[in-house]
């Protein structure tokens, strides 16, 4: 049975629907930080990027390590390349998302280095 | 109540107006779409037809949504007393302690469009010759077009001594029907895991909903005992009413190898016919006569049939295997249209088709039934076809499963070619545990 792109979006919408309030709060906080960082001309300065990348990498590793547990499975249940690629691919996605979300707050919270 | 009568033409007049209509997907709170996403639907015909849908389960609700999107001006009436909506594919996970009961309970009101008139009543009589249904409260509701989505009846009475009140007592479990049964079954399994002994798993003969559920209950219980170091304390026996375990041949072969490897003993041609709860003894009809087996836990799967109001109506198959099996509703297995009453369609568990009493079947059947009904209303030929698609995420243990999808020809038809339908994987488990409920809800909203 084929799933259209709109169908996949509809399923993803239903997946996140229970968390919409939390997602809205997080996005609002990130947006506030983004605006503040833009006003300070400090968005994405090197230290903020380093911290964000570190946070993203941590999230990736955590997602790999915790992925099976979160789904009540164990690493023994990952029986083929499909499972490992899905776990690693999903974890990378989590890491990229975490990095992008962390850049604005770190741009505000960490001091910009002077050259 | 509709003002039509039996003499009126079965195809309601169409006003040849059409307009573009915007379907709205609301609330996608992601960055790219803080507001709503809208897309343009196909042209929607305008009609004054009265469509009655009987049953607000998965098929009825998604059909109501689809028809309300697809038609302009139609009066759509949905008849069902149930206000709760049960996500039945999740009941196996509740019954085996993986999910909480609350996860499968929803409200129909969240999904039924405002434009649909919801009659909180049950249909007790179908009168297709008069284009009319009669409800429990005595109301006669006429229709131009009827979609029957009543679901089915679990026939506990067919197992002598069995009653749904017994579920959760005397080591009796039954995953079917509602979350309460599933929760009580979970408690019975908890007790069995603690004490060990003999567990009998059964399967009702003929067409049953989610025919993979009896197998999943067996495998998840076995897996749990193994994980908890209690496997040696239990003898697990699966009683098949036939000489097969699964209708799809590749899966049948897999399971016939897998069960013995897990020390799950199989009794072939064992149909549960009676139960003695106080003695914890079950009776099976076998080719060699009645056999009685003692148990410490038994998973009872009674036969299933169409609800009495439907099964005793002219809409049911009048003869043949689908009449003998469960008085199922007669439909053309490809168009979902009733062959003797062209303005009547059926979908879901209540229809007599070779396979397909699953939520996945509903997802495939409802677009066909509704599209063909719309074509009929428009006076066009019906081109939508149901190919028998059904799906079973066959959970073989906690954390792994096989995504089995097949059609009338029993050929595997994987939606995702990169997921093997022949091997256990973690990914199908994640889909079952995390993705299928959102997909189901999207189906109820008519979006997939």
Interface residues (C-beta under 8 A of the other chain):
Chain A: X1 X2 X3 X4 X6 X7 X9 X10 X11 X12 X13 X14 X15 X16 X17 X20 X23 X24 X27 X68 X71 X72 X73 X74 X77 X78 X79 X80 X82 X83 X86 X87
Chain B: X25 X27 X28 X29 X30 X31 X34 X37 X39 X98 X360 X363 X364 X389 X391 X397 X398 X399 X400 X405 X413 X415 X418 X419 X420 X423 X424 X425 X426 X427 X429 X430 X433 X434 X435 X437 X438 X439 X441 X442 X445 X447 X448
